[in-house]
Amino acid sequence: MEHIVTVQDAVTAFADFMEPTPAELAAIDAEMPVILADVELLDAQIITLDRTPTELDARRIRRAHRRVLAERRALANRTADVNAPGGAA
């Protein structure tokens, strides 16, 4: 008869290595406005899946799409400023 044992010790032994680093958490925080804008766009698109989009729905989607583009541009500008030492692009 074989005994069934848990492998929790083996799995949790590497848990410290599986956590995000502070640099990865900082990158996620920097990208959070883009992520939230993408969620807003998806929400606006999901609303129109089961019905004919109204003019209000179309405006909501356009506004969300413009916000996504603006947040992506802002993120690109922030990362360009950080990556360019001395302010040179």
FIFI-132275 format. One record per residue: residue number from 1; y, x, z of N, C-alpha, C, O in turn; residue in three letters. Coordinates in pm, whole numbers, plus 50000, padded with zeros to 5 digits. Example, Ala and Ser with C-alpha at 12.3 -4.5 7.8 and 13.67 -1.06 7.14 Angstrom:
BEGIN
<1,<49431,51319,50780>,<49550,51230,50780>,<49670,51320,50780>,<49668,51424,50846>,ALA>
<2,<49775,51285,50708>,<49894,51367,50714>,<50003,51290,50787>,<50114,51341,50804>,SER>
***
This chain:
BEGIN
<1,<49883,50084,50000>,<50000,50000,50000>,<50125,50089,50000>,<50136,50182,50080>,MET>
<2,<50217,50059,49908>,<50341,50136,49898>,<50450,50066,49978>,<50463,49943,49975>,GLU>
<3,<50527,50145,50046>,<50637,50090,50124>,<50762,50083,50038>,<50793,50174,49961>,HIS>
<4,<50832,49973,50053>,<50958,49956,49982>,<51069,50006,50075>,<51083,49958,50187>,ILE>
<5,<51145,50101,50028>,<51255,50155,50107>,<51385,50135,50031>,<51387,50124,49908>,VAL>
<6,<51490,50131,50105>,<51621,50116,50041>,<51671,50251,49994>,<51635,50355,50049>,THR>
<7,<51752,50248,49894>,<51812,50370,49842>,<51961,50374,49874>,<52038,50442,49807>,VAL>
<8,<52000,50300,49975>,<52141,50294,50010>,<52198,50430,50045>,<52310,50464,50006>,GLN>
<9,<52121,50510,50119>,<52170,50643,50154>,<52194,50727,50030>,<52292,50800,50022>,ASP>
<10,<52104,50716,49934>,<52120,50794,49812>,<52239,50744,49730>,<52309,50824,49668>,ALA>
<11,<52262,50613,49730>,<52372,50557,49651>,<52505,50584,49719>,<52601,50624,49653>,VAL>
<12,<52512,50563,49849>,<52640,50580,49918>,<52670,50726,49949>,<52780,50757,49994>,THR>
<13,<52577,50814,49927>,<52603,50955,49953>,<52711,51009,49860>,<52781,51104,49896>,ALA>
<14,<52725,50951,49743>,<52823,50998,49645>,<52945,50908,49637>,<53024,50920,49544>,PHE>
<15,<52962,50818,49732>,<53072,50721,49726>,<53208,50790,49728>,<53301,50744,49662>,ALA>
<16,<53222,50900,49803>,<53350,50969,49806>,<53389,51024,49670>,<53507,51030,49635>,ASP>
<17,<53290,51064,49593>,<53317,51120,49461>,<53345,51011,49358>,<53399,51040,49251>,PHE>
<18,<53311,50888,49388>,<53327,50780,49293>,<53460,50708,49310>,<53495,50624,49228>,MET>
<19,<53534,50740,49414>,<53664,50679,49437>,<53767,50740,49342>,<53757,50857,49306>,GLU>
<20,<53866,50660,49302>,<53971,50716,49216>,<54055,50818,49291>,<54078,50806,49412>,PRO>
<21,<54099,50915,49219>,<54183,51019,49277>,<54326,50966,49293>,<54360,50865,49232>,THR>
<22,<54407,51031,49372>,<54547,50988,49382>,<54620,50990,49248>,<54706,50906,49223>,PRO>
<23,<54585,51084,49162>,<54648,51089,49029>,<54607,50968,48946>,<54689,50912,48874>,ALA>
<24,<54480,50929,48955>,<54434,50812,48880>,<54500,50685,48934>,<54537,50597,48856>,GLU>
<25,<54514,50675,49065>,<54582,50559,49122>,<54729,50554,49082>,<54784,50446,49058>,LEU>
<26,<54793,50669,49074>,<54932,50674,49029>,<54944,50631,48883>,<55040,50563,48846>,ALA>
<27,<54847,50670,48801>,<54849,50629,48660>,<54830,50478,48647>,<54893,50415,48564>,ALA>
<28,<54743,50422,48729>,<54723,50277,48728>,<54851,50206,48771>,<54891,50107,48710>,ILE>
<29,<54916,50257,48876>,<55042,50197,48920>,<55149,50205,48811>,<55227,50111,48795>,ASP>
<30,<55153,50315,48738>,<55251,50330,48630>,<55224,50231,48517>,<55317,50184,48452>,ALA>
<31,<55097,50201,48493>,<55060,50110,48384>,<55056,49964,48427>,<55034,49876,48343>,GLU>
<32,<55076,49936,48554>,<55064,49798,48604>,<55158,49699,48534>,<55113,49588,48506>,MET>
<33,<55284,49731,48503>,<55367,49635,48431>,<55308,49598,48294>,<55318,49483,48251>,PRO>
<34,<55248,49695,48226>,<55186,49666,48096>,<55064,49578,48115>,<55042,49485,48038>,VAL>
<35,<54986,49605,48217>,<54866,49525,48244>,<54906,49381,48274>,<54844,49288,48223>,ILE>
<36,<55007,49362,48357>,<55051,49228,48392>,<55109,49155,48271>,<55089,49034,48257>,LEU>
<37,<55179,49226,48184>,<55232,49164,48062>,<55117,49122,47970>,<55123,49016,47907>,ALA>
<38,<55013,49206,47960>,<54897,49169,47879>,<54827,49045,47935>,<54782,48959,47859>,ASP>
<39,<54819,49035,48067>,<54757,48918,48130>,<54838,48794,48100>,<54782,48688,48071>,VAL>
<40,<54971,48805,48106>,<55057,48692,48074>,<55037,48646,47930>,<55032,48526,47902>,GLU>
<41,<55026,48742,47838>,<55002,48707,47698>,<54867,48639,47681>,<54856,48539,47611>,LEU>
<42,<54765,48692,47745>,<54633,48629,47737>,<54634,48489,47795>,<54572,48398,47739>,LEU>
<43,<54703,48469,47905>,<54714,48336,47963>,<54778,48238,47866>,<54733,48125,47850>,ASP>
<44,<54884,48283,47801>,<54953,48197,47705>,<54862,48165,47586>,<54865,48054,47534>,ALA>
<45,<54782,48261,47543>,<54692,48237,47432>,<54574,48149,47472>,<54529,48066,47393>,GLN>
<46,<54524,48166,47593>,<54411,48086,47640>,<54450,47939,47651>,<54369,47851,47623>,ILE>
<47,<54573,47913,47691>,<54619,47775,47704>,<54606,47701,47572>,<54578,47581,47570>,ILE>
<48,<54627,47770,47461>,<54627,47705,47330>,<54489,47700,47264>,<54477,47651,47152>,THR>
<49,<54385,47749,47332>,<54253,47751,47269>,<54196,47613,47245>,<54133,47590,47142>,LEU>
<50,<54215,47521,47337>,<54150,47391,47326>,<54243,47279,47281>,<54209,47162,47294>,ASP>
<51,<54360,47315,47230>,<54452,47213,47181>,<54539,47272,47072>,<54543,47393,47052>,ARG>
<52,<54608,47187,47003>,<54702,47231,46901>,<54826,47286,46971>,<54885,47217,47054>,THR>
<53,<54866,47408,46939>,<54981,47466,47007>,<55110,47387,46977>,<55137,47351,46862>,PRO>
<54,<55186,47361,47080>,<55315,47296,47064>,<55421,47404,47041>,<55392,47523,47047>,THR>
<55,<55542,47361,47017>,<55652,47456,47000>,<55674,47535,47129>,<55706,47654,47124>,GLU>
<56,<55657,47469,47243>,<55671,47538,47371>,<55563,47646,47387>,<55592,47756,47435>,LEU>
<57,<55440,47615,47345>,<55331,47714,47350>,<55363,47834,47260>,<55341,47949,47298>,ASP>
<58,<55415,47806,47141>,<55449,47914,47049>,<55558,48003,47107>,<55553,48125,47095>,ALA>
<59,<55658,47941,47171>,<55764,48020,47235>,<55710,48102,47350>,<55749,48217,47370>,ARG>
<60,<55620,48042,47427>,<55560,48115,47541>,<55482,48236,47491>,<55490,48343,47552>,ARG>
<61,<55408,48221,47383>,<55331,48333,47327>,<55425,48440,47272>,<55403,48559,47296>,ILE>
<62,<55529,48399,47199>,<55625,48497,47146>,<55694,48573,47258>,<55711,48695,47249>,ARG>
<63,<55735,48501,47364>,<55801,48565,47476>,<55707,48664,47546>,<55748,48774,47582>,ARG>
<64,<55581,48624,47563>,<55483,48713,47627>,<55455,48834,47540>,<55438,48945,47590>,ALA>
<65,<55450,48813,47409>,<55425,48925,47317>,<55542,49024,47320>,<55522,49145,47320>,HIS>
<66,<55664,48971,47323>,<55781,49059,47332>,<55782,49136,47464>,<55821,49253,47468>,ARG>
<67,<55738,49072,47572>,<55733,49142,47701>,<55629,49254,47696>,<55653,49362,47750>,ARG>
<68,<55514,49229,47633>,<55412,49333,47620>,<55469,49452,47545>,<55454,49567,47587>,VAL>
<69,<55535,49426,47434>,<55592,49535,47355>,<55699,49611,47434>,<55705,49734,47427>,LEU>
<70,<55782,49539,47508>,<55887,49604,47587>,<55827,49690,47698>,<55874,49801,47723>,ALA>
<71,<55724,49640,47763>,<55661,49717,47871>,<55589,49840,47816>,<55590,49946,47878>,GLU>
<72,<55525,49825,47700>,<55459,49941,47638>,<55562,50046,47597>,<55538,50166,47612>,ARG>
<73,<55676,50001,47544>,<55782,50095,47506>,<55835,50166,47630>,<55856,50287,47628>,ARG>
<74,<55857,50090,47738>,<55907,50150,47862>,<55807,50250,47918>,<55846,50357,47966>,ALA>
<75,<55679,50218,47912>,<55577,50312,47960>,<55574,50438,47875>,<55564,50548,47928>,LEU>
<76,<55583,50421,47744>,<55584,50538,47656>,<55705,50625,47683>,<55694,50748,47682>,ALA>
<77,<55820,50564,47708>,<55940,50641,47738>,<55928,50713,47872>,<55972,50828,47885>,ASN>
<78,<55869,50646,47972>,<55851,50711,48102>,<55755,50828,48092>,<55781,50934,48150>,ARG>
<79,<55645,50812,48020>,<55548,50921,48009>,<55603,51033,47923>,<55570,51150,47945>,THR>
<80,<55687,51001,47824>,<55748,51106,47742>,<55844,51188,47826>,<55852,51310,47811>,ALA>
<81,<55919,51122,47916>,<56012,51192,48004>,<55937,51283,48102>,<55982,51393,48132>,ASP>
<82,<55823,51236,48150>,<55746,51314,48246>,<55679,51433,48178>,<55672,51542,48235>,VAL>
<83,<55630,51414,48056>,<55557,51519,47986>,<55648,51626,47925>,<55602,51736,47896>,ASN>
<84,<55775,51595,47907>,<55866,51689,47844>,<55944,51765,47952>,<56037,51709,48011>,ALA>
<85,<55907,51890,47977>,<55982,51965,48079>,<56123,51998,48029>,<56142,52032,47912>,PRO>
<86,<56217,51987,48116>,<56355,52017,48079>,<56423,51907,48001>,<56535,51925,47953>,GLY>
<87,<56356,51791,47986>,<56415,51680,47914>,<56406,51690,47765>,<56457,51603,47695>,GLY>
<88,<56342,51793,47711>,<56330,51807,47566>,<56216,51720,47517>,<56110,51713,47579>,ALA>
<89,<56238,51655,47406>,<56135,51567,47352>,<56057,51636,47242>,<55966,51577,47184>,ALA>
***
